[in-house]
Amino acid sequence: MAHRKPHLPSKTCAACGHPFRWRKKWERDWDRVAYCSKRCQREAATERRAARQRPS
């Protein structure tokens, strides 16, 4: 029998928009987690940097 965890909280990734569930490694700072992966976090930072460098 598979172990299922339907009671875990979930959020939507700020970069890609996909839903993701709570993980044990995020236990202490779940309120601050905004991205589903390091890749999404890195891409969002790259886009923020590019937006700052664009001329107005």
C-alpha positions as CSV (number, residue, x, y, z in Angstrom):
1,M,0.0,0.0,0.0
2,A,1.3,3.4,-1.0
3,H,1.8,6.0,1.7
4,R,-0.2,9.1,0.7
5,K,0.0,12.6,2.2
6,P,-3.2,14.4,1.3
7,H,-3.1,16.6,4.3
8,L,0.0,18.6,3.4
9,P,-0.3,22.3,2.5
10,S,0.4,23.4,-1.0
11,K,1.3,26.7,-2.8
12,T,1.6,27.9,-6.4
13,C,5.1,28.7,-7.7
14,A,5.7,32.4,-8.3
15,A,7.8,31.7,-11.5
16,C,6.1,28.8,-13.4
17,G,2.6,28.7,-11.8
18,H,2.7,25.0,-11.0
19,P,1.3,23.8,-7.6
20,F,3.8,22.3,-5.2
21,R,3.4,20.6,-1.8
22,W,5.2,21.1,1.5
23,R,8.5,19.4,2.0
24,K,10.3,18.5,5.2
25,K,13.3,20.6,4.2
26,W,11.0,23.7,4.1
27,E,9.6,23.1,7.6
28,R,11.2,26.1,9.2
29,D,10.6,28.7,6.5
30,W,7.5,27.5,4.6
31,D,6.0,31.0,4.9
32,R,8.9,32.4,2.8
33,V,9.0,29.6,0.2
34,A,7.8,31.0,-3.2
35,Y,9.3,28.8,-5.8
36,C,8.9,25.1,-6.5
37,S,12.6,24.5,-7.3
38,K,16.0,26.2,-7.4
39,R,15.6,26.4,-11.2
40,C,12.5,28.5,-10.9
41,Q,14.1,30.7,-8.3
42,R,17.2,31.2,-10.5
43,E,15.1,32.1,-13.6
44,A,13.0,34.6,-11.6
45,A,16.2,36.3,-10.4
46,T,17.6,36.4,-13.9
47,E,14.4,38.0,-15.2
48,R,14.4,40.6,-12.3
49,R,18.0,41.5,-13.2
50,A,17.2,41.9,-16.9
51,A,14.2,44.1,-16.1
52,R,16.4,46.4,-14.0
53,Q,18.9,46.7,-16.9
54,R,16.4,47.5,-19.6
55,P,16.2,51.2,-20.5
56,S,12.9,52.9,-19.6
